[in-house]
Amino acid sequence: MNLTVRVGLFGFLYVLLAGLCVQMVVIPFTPLHAGNGLLTGGDWVKFHDLAMQVAKAFEQEGWRAWSLRPAGQAPAGIAALMYILTGVTQPWVVLPINALLYAIAAMSFYQIMMSVSDQPKHALFATAPLFLLPSLAIVWGQLHKDIWVLSGMLLLLAFWSNLIVRGRMPSVLALLSIVAGNLMIWLVRPYSIQIFLVGQIILCVAFFWAQSIRTVTRPLVISLLALAFTGYIAFGSIWHDNEIDLSKHKLPISVTDTRIVENSARICQNWTYTLPIRKIDDGLSALSCYKKRWIDATRAAASDLDRDVVFNSASEVVFYIPRAIQIGLFSPFPSMWLDGGLLRYIGGIETGLLYVAYLMILVFVLRWSSLKREQKTLICSLLIFSIFWILPYSLTFGNVGSIYRIRMPVSIIIMGLGILGWCNLNAKTIKRLFDVVMATCLLIVLSLPLIALYFLIKRNLGTPVLFEQIRPGLNGKPFKLVKFRSMTDERDVHGNLLPDELRLTRFGKWLRSTSLDELPELWNVIRGDMSLVGPRPLLMEYIPLYNHEQSRRHEVRPGITGWAQINGRNSLRWDERFKLDVWYVDHASLWLDIKILWRTVLKVVAREGISAKGEATMTKFEGNSL
């Protein structure tokens, strides 16, 4: 039995046993019990009541009384089917179906993580959110739409992940994945299929990019079949259900109101068509109408965001997209985490973990050059897909609780990627992460002083303001170092530059003594050419002059400051400086870097070791004495 099947089997048993425990033991002993093992305040109570009505009608009318989606609600139809087949009208009889769906979700998610990392242990660890997030207990432990969406989405993403990374997949399994995944989503949220179609187009483009169109015919045909099938479900008239079709501006059962239907024309009539492509304008108009009807149909709640924002043209929608992404990916915001009951606290904790996951994804960015092209493409496409999935919902309604629930598949993907990033953490990666975060923060904080310095240097020393020079970086690889200039371009009668001490003005000496000329190197740090702490990058012409021990200074990225800089700076002899550089290479750590940065600040304030004795800066290195 391979590991994927084991993950699925564990998921099945986990949901079956834990679901029975939740419905029969945990919920009945809480004040939130609505009866029959269901929590109060959720659509699942309505689904159960509707299923009971269908099951009772079945006793008199037979199968004519049953439909897959009574009142447009598939969970009620499926529950009614289980009630009829088993003769037991309790929600726990639906748990085997939930367990099967969760097993599919677990196996699919494991396959996605395997496609990203190709490390079974890491991928297994990344599936932990599926089993540890408390809010998922509502998804698999109640009569819920989201378990169908979660399983269908992950099944389809597993198909695309395998296609992007490996460029192949058995045709029968691929076709079954396409059909099953799309039908799962269509069954409970037909309007979401149109959103998912856009997401799959992105994944298809990612597949072509990752494989460079070098694939055999079968995967190519299968990918097009996936899009065609999704498009048929999304737009084919056979599949439309007018009761819950977004293009008809219908609302979910929880916010449907007769008054809204009667006032539909009044609510949605203010849209101004401005785009040359009418279909796009129609789609945005539908989103606008959906939000207006949500505002008109529901009462204001503490968890609503931007309730007063409505759209009357395409430009208004476009300008709101950054805010919608912020709400979709980051709500509930920290100020809301402790403002409520137990469920709000749990949501706050899980959102905090999601924030950590976003940070851990940066590890992949720091290791970008070591990843395969297919892995890079898959990570980017999963992140872009996540944004496209949540964006229409955060555009159309601002209730944090609803967005949090609909975002759950995206949250699991982000957390899985974050765990894979954490699994790849090592001393070098932690140092790189620290460098990028600190350098970015410093550039933001110092942006105004940097602009002021730019104009001061331009006025006092002329242009160009930035000094660029090729220096040796990690393993001696050349890179372009960027600094503020601190010397003039004065030359002698033969056109040669004058010595440093003649070109170094009083203003230039001040720049060097305060180390302000080094600030643009923060950009080199973000690019990965340098680190905040490390041996200073010297001249390319010095490389042939190093002995074996001295050349070890290039085993780490060069730094803006370093161990030698806080122990003498330019006042040291070359042999002393190189010994300190090599010592740092052998003892580098995050805590040592923090210590060096702190002592650097003290040295800059004291203005110690700015130049060698009798020199404007540092004597030229001419090799080692025999």
N, C-alpha and C positions, 0 to 999 in steps of 0.2 A: 504494500500500500504506500503510494508516494505521499510526499508531505502535503501537497495540495488537497488530496482527498482527506487526509487526516485533519487538516484545518476545517474543511467542510463538515466532517463528522462531529468534530468538537463544537462547531457553531450550532449544528442541529440539536445535539444533546444539551448544550448550554441554554438555548432558548426554550426548549421543551421543559426542562427541569426548573430553570429559574422562573419561567413564565407561570408554571403551576404554583411555585412558591409565592410569587408576587400576588397572583390573583386570589389564592386560597388562604394565605397566611399573613402576608404583609399588609395589603390594602384594607382587608376587613377590620383590622385593628387600628385604623387611623381615622381621624375625623373627615378625611377626604373621600371616604367610601360612598359611592353612589349606588351600591348594590351590585350583585352578580360579579364581584371582583373588579369592577371598573371604577376609575377615578372620576370625581366630579369635574364639571366644567369643560369637558372635551366633546368633540363630535362623535367619539366612539359610543357614548351613551345614546345618542340619536340613531347611530347605525344599528345598535343592538335593538332598540325599540322598533325600528323599521323592519329588521330581520324577523323579529317576533311576529309582526303583523303579517309578513309574507308567509311565515311558517303556519300561522293560524289559517290564512286564506287557502293554503295548500290542502289542508284537510278537507275543504269543501270543493275546491275547483281543480285540484290536481296540479300538474306541471304548468298549466296555463297561468297559474297565479305567480309563478316564479319568473324573474328576469335577472339578467346579469347585473344590471345597474338600476335598481328601483329608485325612482326620484333622482337619477343621475349619480347614485352613490354605490360604486362597486363593492366596498367593504361590507355594506349591508347585504348585497346580493350573495356574496361568498359566504358570509355568516349564515344567511338563511339557508343556503344549500347544505352547509354542514349540520344545521339544526334539523333539516328535513331528513338527511341521510342517517344521522345518528339517533334521532328521536330525543336528543338532549338539547334543551334551549338555554345553554350556558356558554358564555364567551370562551371558556377554556377549551372547548372542542375545536376551535379555530387554531389553537396553538401549534398543532402539527404542520399546518400550512405555513404559519409564520416561521417555524423552525426550518422548514425546507427552503423558504425564501432567504432566510438569514445564512443558511449553509451556502447557498449560491453566492450571496454577497461576500461572505468570508473567503471562499475560494477565489472569486474574481479579484477581490482586493489584494489577496496574497500574490496573485499573478501580476497585478499592476506593479506592486512593490518589487517583485522579482525582476520585472522588465527594467525598472529604474536602477536597481542596485546590483542584480545578479549575484547576491549573497543570501543564501537561504536563511541563515540565522538573523541577519538584519531585516529581511523581508518579514520573517515571522514576528520579530519584535515590533515591526511597524504596524502589524494588525491589532496590536493591543487596544487602540481606541475603540474598536468595534465591541470589545468585551468589558471595557472599564468605564466608559462614559455613562454616568447615572441616567442622563436624560434619554438615552437610547432604550432604557427599560420601558418607557412609554410606547416607543415605536414597535418593539417586538412583543410587549406584554399586554397591548390593548388592540382593539379593532381599528387599525390605523392605515391610512393611505400611504404614509411615507415608507413603510417597509417594502411596498411594491416599487416605489420610485427608487429607493436606495438599491435594491437588488437589480432592477433593470438598468439603472445607470452604471453601476459597477460592472455588470456583465458586458455591456457594450464597450465600456472603457477598457476592460481586459482584452477584448477583441482588438481594439485599435492599438493598444499598447504593444501587444504581440506583433501586430502588423508593422508598426513603426520601428521597433527595435530589431526584430528578427526577419522581417520581410516575407514571412511565410506563416501559414496556419492551415491545418487540414480543412478541406472545403466543407465537409459535412458539419463539423463542429462550428466552423465559422458561420455558416448559414443558420444553424440552430441558435447561435448566440445573437445574431442579428434579429431573427424573428422573435425569439423569447424576450430579449431586452426591450425592443420597441413595444411589444404587446403589453409587457408589465407596466410601462409608463403610460401608454395609451389607456389602459384599463381604468386607472384611477384619475389621471390628469391628461385628458386628450389635448388640451391647449398647450401643455408642456412639450409635446412632440415637435411643435413648430420651433420652439426654443432649442430643443435638442438637435434638430436638423441643422441649424446654424453651427452648433458646437461640433457636429460630425463633419461638416464641411471643413472646419478648421483642422480637425484631426486628419482628414483625408489629405489636405495640403501638407500637413506635417509629415505624413507618410511618404508623399512624393519627394519632399525635401530631404528626409533622412536617408532614403534609399537611392537618391539621385537618379530616379527612373531606371534603375538597373535591375529591377525585379522581373521575375517571370510573369507570364500572363495571368496565372490563376489568382495571386493576391490582388493584382490590378482589377480584375473582373469582380472579385469578392468585395473590394472596397467600394466600387461603383454600385454594386448590388445593395450594399448597406445603405448608401445614400438614397438610392431609388426606393427602397422599401420604406425608409423613414419618411421620404417625401410623399409616398402614396398614402401612408397612414395620416400624415399631417394635413394633406390637401384633398385626398380622395373623398368623394361625396358619400361613399358607402360607410366610411368610418365616422362621419360627423354626427355629433349628438348636440342638437341645438340648445339643450338645457345647460351645457357647461362649456360651450365653444367660445373661446375668447374673442374670436372675430365677430361674434354676435353680441359682444359686450355683456355676457351673462356673468353672474357672480356665483361664488360658492354658496352652498346652502346656508352657511352661518351668517351671511350678510344679505341674503335675498329679502326683498321687501316689495309688496305689491305697489306701494307708492313710488318706488324707484322705477319699476317697469312703466308705470303710467307717465312719469316725468322724464323718460329716457331722452326724448327729443330736446326738451328744454335743457337738460344737463349737458348733453354732448354737442350742442349746435354751434358753439363758439370757436371751433377749430378753423384756423386759417391755413389754406393750402399754399405752400411756397416752393416745394421741391419739384424739379422737372420730372421725376419718376413718381407717378401717382401711387403706385403700389406701396412704396416706402412711406409716403405721407399717410396712406390709409392705415398702415401698421402702427405708426406713431400715434395717429388719431385714436386707434383702438386702445392703446396704452393710456392715453390721456383720459378717454372716456371711462376706462376701468377705474382709474384713480378718482375721478370726480364722483363716480357712483359709490366707490368705497367711502369717501368722505361724507356723502349725503346719506348713506345707509347705516352708518355706525356712529355711535356716540364717542366723543373724545375720551381717550384714556391716557393715563400717566405714561404708558409705554409707547405712545404714538410720537413719531418724529416728523417734522415738516408737514404737519397736517394742513397748513394754510397754503402750501405750494401746489399750484395747478399749472397745466401746460395748455397753451392755445396755439402753438406753432412748433415746427420742427426745431427751430433754433433754441427755443426755451427748453426743450428736452435735451438737446446736445449740451447746453451750458450747465445743466443740472447733473450730467453723468458723473463727474468727479465726486460730487456729494453722494450720489446714489451708490457708487462703488464703496465709498467710505462707510456708509450705513450697512451695505450688504456684507462687507468683509470684516468689519470691526465692531458692530453693535452686538450686544448692549455695551455701551461705553462704561469705563470705570466708575463714573459718578452714579450709575444705575445699579451697580452690582449688589449693593447692600440696602437698596431702597425697595424692600418687599419681603415676601415670605421665603419659605424653604426653596421653592423652585427658582426664585430669583437668585438666591445665594449659589445654588448649584450651577445655574447659567453663568454667573460671574466667574466661578472657579474654572469652568470649561472654557470660557472666553479668554481668561488669563492664560490657560494652557495653549490656546490658539495663538495668542500673541507671541508666546515663547516659540511656537512652531514656525511662525513667520521669520523670527530671528534665526532659527536653526537652518532654515532654507538658504540663508546667506552662505552657509558652509559650502553648498553646492556651487555657489557663485565663486567662492574663494578657490575651489578645486576645479574650476571650469576647464582649464587647459588639460587636466588629466582625464576628463570624461570623454567617452566616445561620442561621435557626432549624433548617433541615434539616441543616446541617453540625454544629451543636451536638448535635442528636439522634443523628446517625450516630456521632459520636465517643463519646458516652456509651454508646450501645447496643453498640458494638464492645468497649468496656472491660468492660461488664457481661457480655456474652457470653463474653469471655475468662475471666472469673472462674467463670462457670457451667460452662465446658468443663473446666477443670482441677480444680475443687472435688471432684467425685466420686472422681477418681483419688487426690488427696492425702488424702482421707478414708479410702480403702480400703487403700492401701499406702504405706509410708514410704520406699521405696527411691529415693534421690535420682536415680540414673541413669535409672530407668524414668520417673520424673516429668519429668525433664529432656527425655527423648525425646518423651514424649506432649505436653509443653508446646510443642514446636517450632512448630506453627502459630500459637499464641498469641504466642510470642516474636517471630516474624516480623511479626505485626500490630503489636505494641507498638513494635518497632524502626522499622517503617515510619512510624508516627505520630510517633515521636521524631524521625526525620529530617525529616518535614514541619514539626515544631515548630522544629527547628534552622534550616530554610530560611527561616522567618519571623522569625528573630532579627535585630534591628537595635539601634541604640544605645538607643532608648527601651524596647524589650522587655527588653534586658539589664539596664537600670536597674531596671525593674519586677520582674524576676526576683530581682535582688539585694535589693530592698526587701522582697519577700514572704518570702524565705528568712531574711534577717536579722531581720525583725520577728517572725516566728514563733519563731525560736530564742530571741530575747530574751524574748518573753512566757513561754516555757517555763522558761527559766533564772531569770527574775525573778518567777515565779508566787508563791512564798512571801513575798518582800519586798512584793509588791503587795498580798497579803492582809493583811500586817501594817500597811502604810500605810493600808489601807481602815479598819481599826479605830482606828488612831491619829487619823485625820482625823475619824472619827465622834465620837470622845471629845472632841477639842479644838475642832472647828469645827461639829459637829452634822451634821444631814442636810439635803439630800441630799449624799452624799459626792462624787458626780461633778458636775462643772460642764459643762453642755451649752449650746452657742451656735451659731447659724447663721453660717458664715463662707464667703467666696468661695473656690472651688477652681479646678481647671483650666478655663481660658477663662471664669472668673468664675462658674461654675456653683455654686450654693449647696450646702453640705453641713453636717451636724451635727458639729461638733468636740467631742470628749470629753476632759476633763482632770480631774485631782483639784482640788477646790476649795481655794483658799488664802486666802479672805477670809470674814468673817462676813456675816450678812444684817442687820446693824444699820442702823436707819433713824431719821430725825429725827421730830419731833412731827407732821409733815405726811405721814409714810409714805414719804418719799423715802430712797433709799439714801444713806448717808453717803459722803464722799469715800474713795477707795482707801486713803489713808494712815491713815485712822481705822479702817477695817475690816480692814487687814492686820496680823494679830497676829504675835507673835514666832515662833510655830510656822509661820505662813503665810510669813513672810520666809525661814525656813529651807527650806521646801519649794521656794520660788522660787529661792533661791540655789544649791540643789543640783540644780535642774531636775527634781526627782522628780515635780512636779505634771504634767509633760509625758508621763509614761510611758503613760497610757491611750491616747495618740494612736497608739501602736503598732497598736491595733485599727483606727484610721482608715487606717493604712498598708496593712494586710492587705486592707481593704475596697476600696482603690483611691482613696480620697478624698485621701490625702496620700502623700508620699514621705518617706523618712528625711531627705533633703537637698533643700532648695528654699527659695524665699522664704517667710517666715512668713505664715500666713493672718491677715490683719487683719480689720477690721470691714466688713460689707456697706455701711455708710453712707459709707465712704471711696471707693467705686468712682466715683461721679460727680465726685469731686474730683481724680482723676488726670488728668494730661495724657497725650498719646498715648504718649510714651516710658515713663512710669511704669506705664501699664496693661499693658505688655509683661511685667511680672512674673507675669501670669496665663497666660503661654504654656506654663508647666510646672506640674506639681502642686506645691502648697505643701508645705513640709517641717517636720519637727520642729526641725531646725537648718538653717543655711544660711551662705552666704558672708558675709552681713552680720553674722550672729551671732558669727562668729569674728574679725570685724574691728571690734568695738566694741559689738555687741549693742544694748541699750537706751540706751547713752550717746551714740549717733550722732544727728546731726540727720536729719530726715526726708529731705531731698534727698540726703544722703550714703547713707542706707540704701537708697533706691530705686535709686541708681546702682549700688550693689553688687549688688542683686537682678537688675537688667537685665544686668549683667556676667556673672552666673552663668548666666542664660538663654542668652547667646551662647557660653559656654564650657563648658557642662555636659558631663561625661563621668564614667565609672565611677571613674577614677583620681582625679579632682577630688573626687568624693563621698567616697572613702576618706580622702583628705587632710583634708577638712572634718570628717568624723566623728572622726578622730584628734585634730585640734586642738580640737574641741568638748569632748572628754574633758579635755584640758589646761585649757581655759577654765573648765569646771565645777569642777575641782579648785581652781583659783586664785580662783574666784568673781569674775570680772571682768565689768564692764559689765552688772550686774544691773538697774540702773535709771538713768534720766536724772537729771542734777544737779537737786536740789531736788524730785524727784518720787518717788512710791512705786514706780512702774513706768516708764511712758513717757508723754510729753506727747501730748495728743490732736492728730491731724492735722486741720487746718482748711483745707487747700487750699494752692495755690502762690501765692506773692507775685507781684504784677504787676511 
